[in-house]
Amino acid sequence: MLAYNSKVFFKTGLGDVYEKCTNDAKFVHNVKCKFDVKNGFTNYDGTGLLSHYHEAAYDAQMTAMAYIHILKFKEIEFLRNMNRGKGGKQKKPDANDLAEKPEDKKNKPVSELSHFANTWCNALMMDHYGSNRYYHFDPFKYKLDFDNRQTDGFFAHTCHLTFEDKVIENLTAGAISSLFESYGDFYVYRDTENSIYLEFFLIDKKAVPEGTLLAFCKTVLENPELKVIAAVEHENAPKFVAHSNFDGGH
């Protein structure tokens, strides 16, 4: 989530992010990270570190390094943008200007209270296709964000389909997609053994003349070959309900 929303990384796999954070000049000069060699943490200090990829401990330190560098980069970027004048040009130095400068943030502890950190930390990206679908681990933030997305029409191109029992239970995503290929371009996401989400990028008006999601839902319900028993827009889809872990429920 941090890498994706920083808008700096073309690839957001852990290895790609780590390599950029530890080699790109935009990152490496902002903050210094060292192993605690004095207390014996020397296993990953030195050369030939690529051989350690996918070791749990090494992946953990890669994640920590990426976390630190991304937050520090965004802190500095924020101040740099704040210090720009009209037209994006750097403001002239002002003796009376006591505002913090970008350089002041370098090689200082990262802040987890910044707007960027507060928005994107502790959130889980659900796919890597750039749809920005994610869920907050904080229940309060999750509910607030979900309500805002519904209001803003964030899922305006996504619908939920439920099939008769066992129709798609053993089908691959490709096989399920082929059932709807004449309706347009979309991503398919499995929900349950009998249901899916379709996220449309284009609804083919040859198949659905109105070109709307509601019309698509009506069309597939009227096609007996598909064996769809329910088709609704995302806002009317079944909602996930967490277990009652904190109120004495079972």
N, C-alpha and C positions, 0 to 999 in steps of 0.2 A: 504493500500500500504506500509506504513512504517513497520507495523508488519510483513507482508509477506516477504518483501525484507531484513529485518534484519536477517532472517534465524535463529531466536531464538525461535519462537513460533510454536508449533504443531497445535494449534487451533488459529484462528485469529478473532473470534467473540469478540465484545467489552468487554463483561464480562470476558472472558478467558484471554484476554490481560491485562485487569486492575488487575485481581487477581494476575497474574504473576509479573506484574510491582511493585505491592505493597507488595508482600510477598517473592519473590525470592531474595536471597542475591546478585545475579548478578546485580540487579537493585536498591534495596532499600538503599544501602550504597553509591550510586553515587551522589544523589541529594535529598534534603529535600524539601517537599512541605507542606505548612500549610494553613489552612483557615484563612481569615482575621477576626479573632474573635473580635478584638478591634472595628471594624466598623460594627459589628452586623451580620456577615455572619457565623451563628452558626448552621443552620439547619442540616447540614450534618457532623458536628463535633461530634465524639463520636462513640458509638457502635451501633450494629443493623442496619448497613447501607445497608445490602443486601435487606431490605424491600423497599428501594428507587429505586431499579433497574427499569429502563424504565420511570422514571419521567424525563421530558425533561431537567430540570436544573441539575439533578444528572448525567444523561448520558453525559451532556456537560462537567461537571467537570471530569468524568471518561475519556472522550476523551482527555481532556487537560493533565491529569496525564499521560496517556499512551504516548501522544506526547512528553512530556518533558522527561520521563524516556527512551524512545527508542532513541531519539536523543542524550541524554547524554551517554547512553550505547555505541552507535556507535562512538561517539567522543573518548571515552576512549579506545575502541577496536582498533580504527585506530592508535592511538599513541602507544598502546601496540604492535601492529604488526610492526610498523615502528621501534620500539626499539629492535626488535629481530634480532639476528645475523644469520649466516648461520646455516641451519638445524633446524631453529625455536627456537634455544636456546636464552635465554635472554642475551643481551650484557653486558659485564662487565662495571661497572661505570667508567666514564672517567671524570676527573676534568675539562677537556677542552670542554666537551660536554655540550653545553648550550641549547640543544633541550628541548622542553617542555615534561614533564613526564606525564604518565597517571594519576598519583595521583594529578597533578596540576589542572586537569579538574574537580575533584570532588567538589560538593557543590558550583559550579560556574554557572552563567546563561548559558543556552544552546545556541549554535550557530546555526543560521539558514542559515549560509553561507558555511557550510561544504559540501563536495562533496555528501555525502549521503542525506543530507537535500535538497540540490539543485536539486538532481536527482528525489527524490520520493515525496517531499511535493507538495500539490496541484495537485495530480493525483488521478484518480478514478479507482478502481479495478472493472472490469465488471463481474467477476465470481469468485467462490471460489474453482475451480477445480485444481488450480496450473498451469494454462496455461499462467499466467502472462500477461493476456490481460488487458490493462488499457489505459486510455486517460488522457492527461494533460489538465488542465483547462486553462493554458497559451497557447493562439493560436500559438505563435511562437514555443514553445517547442513541441506542438502537431504536427505541420507540420514537424519540424525537425526530431522528433522521428518517425513519420509515414514514411517519406522518407527513413530513415535508415532501418526501418524494411522491407520495400519493397526490398531494395537493398540486405539486408542480408538474404532474403528468410524466414522471420519470419513466414509468413502465407503460407508456401510452401505446407502445408497439408490441406488447407482449400479451399472449393469451394462454389460458390453461385448458388442456383437453383431457378428458377422462374417457377411457375405453371400456368395452365389455371385458369381463374377467378373462385373463390369459391371452388376450389378443396380441399385446406387445411385450408380454412378460419376458420372453426369451429373444426378443429382437435387439439387434445392435442399433446404435444411433444412426448409422448409415441406412439401415433397413427402414427405420421409422421415418427418416427424412424422405426416402423415396416415395412414401405414401402421399406426401404433400408437395412434391417437387413442381407440380404444375400450378401451384398457388402463388409461387414467388420465391424470394430469397430470404433465408432465415437461419437462425441458430436453433438447435433443439437441445433441451435440457431434460434429463430424466427427473421426475418428481417421486413417484412411487412405482410399484411394479405395473400399475394400470394407468398411470397418468404422466403427462409431460408438459413442459412449457415450450412455446414457440415464440421466439423473438424475431419479428419481421424487420427487414431492411427495405423490402419492396413487396407489395402485394400486386400480383399480375391481374390487370383488369380484364384480361380475356377469361379468366376463371372467376373473378369476383368483380363485376362491372362497377360496383360502387367504390371499390378500392379502399374500404374501411375494415378495421379489425372486427367490428360488430357484424358486418356483412359476411366476413370470412367465417365467423363462428356459426352463423345461421346456415351458411352453405355446407359446411362439413357435417352439421347435424342432419341435414337433408340427404346426405349421401350414405345410403345403407352399407355400401361396400367398405367404408372406413370403420364402421362399428363404433363410432364415437357416441357416447351417451350423455356427455355434458361438455359444453364449450363456452367459456366465459372470458371476459377481459380480466387482466391481472388483478384489478382492484376487487373483483368478486371471487378470486381464487381462494381455495382453502388456505387458512393461515396456520403457520407453525405455532404450536403452543409448547412452551418449555415445561419441563417437569417442575413440580412444586417442591423444590429442594429447601426452601427457606421459610416455609410457613407450616411445617409439620405434616404436609400432605404426603401421599405415597404414590 
